Amino acid sequence: MGKREKVNQQKGFTLIELMIVVVIIGILSALAIPRFMQSTVKSKQTEAKQLLKQIYSMQRAYRQEYDTYVCNGLTASSGAPNAFGTIGVQIQPGARYSYAMVAAVNAFTCTATANLDDDATNDVWTIDQTGALVNTTNDVDS
């Protein structure tokens, strides 16, 4: 038998293979991060929806008792948590939204406003005496 030649077998990845992997990771990140941000903002909107529904229920109960809606011109937030105390609604300390009430004898509208993702657009929700909950400006779409 003759002398065997040694075959140079280096193990590892080439620069091209590594660059392709980096590009693929970059593309996947570019697709995933906006979706993640959108889902976190949507979860933050739950605060406004739940509290506005509570305000609606409490305003209706108050009107049943006293024949009028209340808290006209008041704004409740984490800085003023007891502004809607007349109807038994308290804002939690970590609340993101500010809640403004316009009320009369036969109608009310409560508006929740917050900037959820630090852009120029505020997220705005409203509810009225009919219970219609509407997202008038959606910060998720901006």
Backbone as CSV, one residue per row, in Angstrom:
resi,resn,N_x,N_y,N_z,CA_x,CA_y,CA_z,C_x,C_y,C_z
1,MET,0.826,-1.157,0.000,0.000,0.000,0.000,0.880,1.233,0.000
2,GLY,0.393,2.219,-0.769,1.160,3.442,-0.849,0.814,4.392,0.288
3,LYS,1.522,5.430,0.241,1.310,6.451,1.252,-0.021,7.160,1.002
4,ARG,-0.808,7.270,2.051,-2.084,7.987,1.924,-1.848,9.480,1.977
5,GLU,-2.579,10.151,1.107,-2.484,11.603,1.156,-3.491,12.131,2.173
6,LYS,-3.057,13.088,2.914,-3.948,13.700,3.894,-4.849,14.698,3.172
7,VAL,-6.120,14.537,3.403,-7.079,15.480,2.840,-7.320,16.552,3.896
8,ASN,-7.207,17.771,3.493,-7.393,18.886,4.414,-8.892,19.090,4.622
9,GLN,-9.391,18.650,5.753,-10.806,18.780,6.067,-10.978,19.795,7.183
10,GLN,-11.313,21.007,6.810,-11.582,22.028,7.797,-13.077,22.047,8.064
11,LYS,-13.410,22.154,9.337,-14.817,22.185,9.712,-15.199,23.611,10.051
12,GLY,-16.446,23.985,9.701,-16.930,25.326,9.993,-17.798,25.836,8.863
13,PHE,-18.142,27.118,8.961,-19.001,27.736,7.962,-18.209,28.751,7.168
14,THR,-18.620,28.916,5.924,-17.967,29.938,5.112,-18.595,31.290,5.422
15,LEU,-17.942,32.320,5.008,-18.447,33.673,5.233,-19.780,33.872,4.514
16,ILE,-19.919,33.328,3.350,-21.168,33.446,2.581,-22.314,32.791,3.339
17,GLU,-22.095,31.621,3.893,-23.154,30.928,4.651,-23.569,31.749,5.872
18,LEU,-22.599,32.315,6.564,-22.913,33.151,7.725,-23.681,34.402,7.330
19,MET,-23.308,35.014,6.217,-24.005,36.209,5.759,-25.451,35.890,5.370
20,ILE,-25.674,34.752,4.769,-27.037,34.346,4.404,-27.883,34.161,5.658
21,VAL,-27.330,33.558,6.672,-28.057,33.375,7.933,-28.392,34.722,8.565
22,VAL,-27.446,35.645,8.562,-27.684,36.979,9.126,-28.800,37.699,8.359
23,VAL,-28.798,37.586,7.039,-29.847,38.222,6.229,-31.209,37.600,6.541
24,ILE,-31.280,36.303,6.671,-32.544,35.626,6.983,-33.058,36.058,8.353
25,ILE,-32.184,36.135,9.333,-32.585,36.588,10.675,-33.086,38.031,10.619
26,GLY,-32.423,38.863,9.842,-32.854,40.254,9.683,-34.240,40.361,9.072
27,ILE,-34.510,39.568,8.061,-35.830,39.580,7.418,-36.900,39.104,8.387
28,LEU,-36.630,38.032,9.096,-37.602,37.520,10.067,-37.868,38.540,11.172
29,SER,-36.827,39.213,11.628,-37.005,40.248,12.661,-37.833,41.411,12.137
30,ALA,-37.579,41.802,10.911,-38.326,42.920,10.320,-39.810,42.584,10.209
31,LEU,-40.132,41.332,10.028,-41.538,40.924,9.950,-42.160,40.736,11.326
32,ALA,-41.401,40.252,12.273,-41.956,39.888,13.581,-42.110,41.072,14.534
33,ILE,-41.187,42.000,14.547,-41.221,43.087,15.526,-42.461,43.969,15.380
34,PRO,-42.850,44.407,14.170,-44.083,45.206,14.072,-45.326,44.452,14.549
35,ARG,-45.395,43.161,14.263,-46.541,42.370,14.725,-46.553,42.273,16.250
36,PHE,-45.387,42.136,16.843,-45.299,42.077,18.298,-45.736,43.404,18.908
37,MET,-45.268,44.511,18.344,-45.634,45.832,18.851,-47.144,46.052,18.725
38,GLN,-47.715,45.612,17.612,-49.146,45.764,17.383,-49.948,44.970,18.409
39,SER,-49.499,43.781,18.727,-50.246,42.968,19.693,-50.122,43.525,21.112
40,THR,-49.002,44.141,21.459,-48.888,44.730,22.796,-49.775,45.960,22.927
41,VAL,-49.879,46.747,21.862,-50.753,47.919,21.902,-52.206,47.474,22.006
42,LYS,-52.578,46.422,21.276,-53.954,45.910,21.366,-54.276,45.439,22.776
43,SER,-53.316,44.827,23.444,-53.575,44.373,24.812,-53.732,45.566,25.760
44,LYS,-53.039,46.666,25.488,-53.177,47.867,26.315,-54.552,48.505,26.135
45,GLN,-55.155,48.329,24.960,-56.477,48.893,24.698,-57.557,48.233,25.567
46,THR,-57.288,47.075,26.092,-58.247,46.379,26.945,-58.612,47.226,28.159
47,GLU,-57.650,47.985,28.685,-57.930,48.854,29.838,-59.084,49.797,29.525
48,ALA,-58.994,50.488,28.397,-60.037,51.461,28.035,-61.378,50.777,27.822
49,LYS,-61.378,49.664,27.111,-62.641,48.978,26.827,-63.331,48.524,28.110
50,GLN,-62.586,47.944,29.013,-63.186,47.447,30.251,-63.681,48.589,31.140
51,LEU,-62.885,49.638,31.276,-63.292,50.735,32.155,-64.463,51.516,31.564
52,LEU,-64.479,51.713,30.249,-65.611,52.405,29.638,-66.906,51.602,29.798
53,LYS,-66.825,50.295,29.708,-68.011,49.457,29.934,-68.479,49.572,31.388
54,GLN,-67.534,49.654,32.314,-67.885,49.836,33.719,-68.541,51.202,33.930
55,ILE,-67.995,52.235,33.313,-68.580,53.574,33.418,-69.994,53.573,32.860
56,TYR,-70.187,52.924,31.725,-71.533,52.823,31.141,-72.514,52.181,32.128
57,SER,-72.114,51.064,32.699,-72.993,50.354,33.644,-73.316,51.210,34.863
58,MET,-72.310,51.876,35.382,-72.518,52.690,36.578,-73.327,53.958,36.277
59,GLN,-73.139,54.542,35.119,-73.950,55.704,34.730,-75.423,55.290,34.582
60,ARG,-75.656,54.139,33.972,-77.035,53.654,33.813,-77.687,53.405,35.176
61,ALA,-76.934,52.808,36.085,-77.468,52.548,37.425,-77.766,53.862,38.148
62,TYR,-76.873,54.834,38.011,-77.082,56.135,38.654,-78.327,56.817,38.069
63,ARG,-78.491,56.742,36.761,-79.646,57.377,36.122,-80.951,56.698,36.550
64,GLN,-80.931,55.386,36.739,-82.120,54.675,37.235,-82.554,55.238,38.586
65,GLU,-81.565,55.544,39.402,-81.841,56.016,40.765,-82.213,57.496,40.824
66,TYR,-81.458,58.334,40.063,-81.599,59.793,40.210,-82.124,60.514,38.959
67,ASP,-82.480,59.791,37.909,-83.044,60.356,36.672,-82.125,61.334,35.952
68,THR,-80.835,61.174,36.079,-79.879,62.023,35.369,-78.523,61.318,35.314
69,TYR,-77.722,61.707,34.344,-76.329,61.260,34.288,-75.467,62.296,34.998
70,VAL,-74.298,61.897,35.494,-73.461,62.805,36.298,-72.018,62.844,35.806
71,CYS,-71.216,63.608,36.523,-69.769,63.766,36.302,-69.460,64.618,35.071
72,ASN,-70.368,65.517,34.691,-70.152,66.372,33.523,-68.898,67.230,33.711
73,GLY,-68.050,67.221,32.695,-66.852,68.050,32.699,-65.696,67.508,33.515
74,LEU,-65.858,66.339,34.115,-64.778,65.776,34.935,-63.854,64.910,34.089
75,THR,-62.595,64.884,34.486,-61.605,64.018,33.852,-60.961,63.163,34.926
76,ALA,-60.945,61.861,34.693,-60.329,60.923,35.636,-59.098,60.297,34.980
77,SER,-58.077,60.088,35.791,-56.850,59.457,35.318,-56.130,58.880,36.530
78,SER,-54.940,58.350,36.313,-54.186,57.829,37.451,-53.816,58.950,38.420
79,GLY,-53.746,60.187,37.915,-53.462,61.340,38.769,-54.688,61.853,39.512
80,ALA,-55.873,61.543,38.999,-57.142,61.932,39.630,-58.064,60.717,39.638
81,PRO,-57.726,59.713,40.445,-58.435,58.432,40.369,-59.877,58.458,40.857
82,ASN,-60.243,59.432,41.678,-61.577,59.440,42.267,-62.527,60.451,41.625
83,ALA,-62.201,60.956,40.449,-63.034,61.973,39.808,-64.440,61.446,39.495
84,PHE,-64.558,60.156,39.229,-65.869,59.563,38.943,-66.411,58.818,40.159
85,GLY,-66.019,59.242,41.337,-66.448,58.588,42.579,-67.951,58.608,42.784
86,THR,-68.632,59.596,42.228,-70.081,59.700,42.363,-70.783,58.462,41.814
87,ILE,-70.231,57.884,40.756,-70.838,56.677,40.178,-70.097,55.407,40.616
88,GLY,-69.127,55.545,41.497,-68.424,54.377,42.038,-67.335,53.815,41.152
89,VAL,-66.754,54.641,40.293,-65.677,54.187,39.409,-64.377,54.835,39.855
90,GLN,-63.361,54.012,40.067,-62.042,54.502,40.463,-61.021,54.051,39.432
91,ILE,-60.121,54.956,39.074,-59.070,54.666,38.104,-57.865,54.093,38.850
92,GLN,-57.287,53.033,38.313,-56.153,52.379,38.948,-54.878,53.224,38.817
93,PRO,-53.929,53.067,39.745,-52.703,53.885,39.727,-51.884,53.784,38.436
94,GLY,-51.833,52.644,37.806,-51.027,52.485,36.593,-51.797,52.712,35.309
95,ALA,-52.938,53.374,35.366,-53.787,53.561,34.183,-53.055,54.341,33.098
96,ARG,-53.186,53.899,31.867,-52.559,54.565,30.725,-53.455,55.652,30.147
97,TYR,-54.751,55.457,30.284,-55.725,56.346,29.652,-56.193,57.440,30.612
98,SER,-56.647,58.530,30.003,-57.326,59.606,30.710,-58.781,59.565,30.233
99,TYR,-59.736,59.716,31.158,-61.155,59.552,30.853,-61.880,60.871,31.080
100,ALA,-62.488,61.410,30.025,-63.208,62.685,30.110,-64.701,62.424,29.927
101,MET,-65.515,63.016,30.805,-66.962,62.792,30.790,-67.696,64.057,30.381
102,VAL,-68.657,63.892,29.492,-69.619,64.938,29.154,-70.981,64.325,29.429
103,ALA,-71.739,64.933,30.363,-73.012,64.344,30.777,-74.098,65.398,30.862
104,ALA,-75.311,64.966,30.546,-76.498,65.795,30.690,-77.579,64.913,31.301
105,VAL,-78.785,65.418,31.379,-79.874,64.652,31.988,-80.123,63.347,31.240
106,ASN,-80.195,63.414,29.900,-80.586,62.250,29.106,-79.454,61.598,28.314
107,ALA,-78.243,62.103,28.404,-77.157,61.561,27.589,-75.818,61.766,28.270
108,PHE,-74.880,60.904,27.926,-73.492,61.090,28.358,-72.571,60.492,27.314
109,THR,-71.358,60.995,27.293,-70.297,60.425,26.478,-69.035,60.457,27.315
110,CYS,-68.362,59.327,27.382,-67.081,59.265,28.076,-66.017,58.908,27.041
111,THR,-64.931,59.663,27.049,-63.852,59.479,26.080,-62.576,59.084,26.806
112,ALA,-61.956,58.008,26.347,-60.674,57.546,26.886,-59.587,57.874,25.872
113,THR,-58.507,58.515,26.342,-57.433,58.943,25.453,-56.084,58.549,26.030
114,ALA,-55.216,57.980,25.176,-53.845,57.629,25.592,-52.957,57.511,24.364
115,ASN,-51.676,57.763,24.552,-50.682,57.508,23.514,-49.979,56.216,23.903
116,LEU,-50.299,55.141,23.207,-49.834,53.814,23.615,-48.455,53.445,23.097
117,ASP,-48.017,54.064,22.012,-46.727,53.663,21.449,-45.800,54.831,21.128
118,ASP,-45.953,55.923,21.855,-45.046,57.069,21.773,-44.886,57.642,20.362
119,ASP,-45.984,57.663,19.605,-45.959,58.345,18.323,-46.867,59.573,18.412
120,ALA,-47.166,60.189,17.293,-47.974,61.411,17.307,-49.473,61.136,17.442
121,THR,-49.883,59.882,17.303,-51.303,59.530,17.323,-51.730,59.038,18.693
122,ASN,-52.848,59.585,19.188,-53.445,59.100,20.432,-54.476,58.033,20.123
123,ASP,-54.616,57.097,21.018,-55.664,56.087,20.928,-56.891,56.663,21.631
124,VAL,-58.031,56.709,20.940,-59.232,57.331,21.491,-60.420,56.373,21.388
125,TRP,-61.055,56.143,22.536,-62.254,55.308,22.620,-63.378,56.136,23.226
126,THR,-64.605,55.893,22.794,-65.755,56.568,23.390,-66.865,55.565,23.672
127,ILE,-67.674,55.896,24.661,-68.895,55.147,24.944,-69.963,56.173,25.304
128,ASP,-71.196,55.861,24.952,-72.281,56.797,25.251,-73.410,56.070,25.974
129,GLN,-74.528,56.783,26.175,-75.646,56.244,26.940,-76.290,55.025,26.276
130,THR,-76.032,54.791,25.001,-76.573,53.601,24.329,-75.677,52.376,24.523
131,GLY,-74.482,52.596,25.046,-73.529,51.501,25.230,-72.651,51.269,24.014
132,ALA,-72.721,52.172,23.032,-71.912,52.035,21.823,-70.448,52.360,22.137
133,LEU,-69.612,51.342,22.092,-68.180,51.488,22.349,-67.468,51.597,21.009
134,VAL,-66.816,52.749,20.758,-66.220,53.014,19.451,-64.768,53.451,19.617
135,ASN,-63.904,52.881,18.787,-62.502,53.301,18.729,-62.391,54.357,17.635
136,THR,-62.483,55.634,18.011,-62.517,56.707,17.016,-61.160,56.964,16.374
137,THR,-60.079,56.792,17.125,-58.719,56.888,16.572,-57.931,55.703,17.113
138,ASN,-57.457,54.861,16.212,-56.774,53.634,16.620,-55.264,53.820,16.550
139,ASP,-54.594,53.789,17.672,-53.134,53.943,17.728,-52.414,52.703,17.199
140,VAL,-53.119,51.590,17.086,-52.510,50.367,16.562,-52.227,50.523,15.075
141,ASP,-53.134,51.180,14.357,-53.007,51.306,12.916,-52.038,52.390,12.469
142,SER,-51.626,53.245,13.391,-50.774,54.362,12.992,-49.315,53.982,12.972
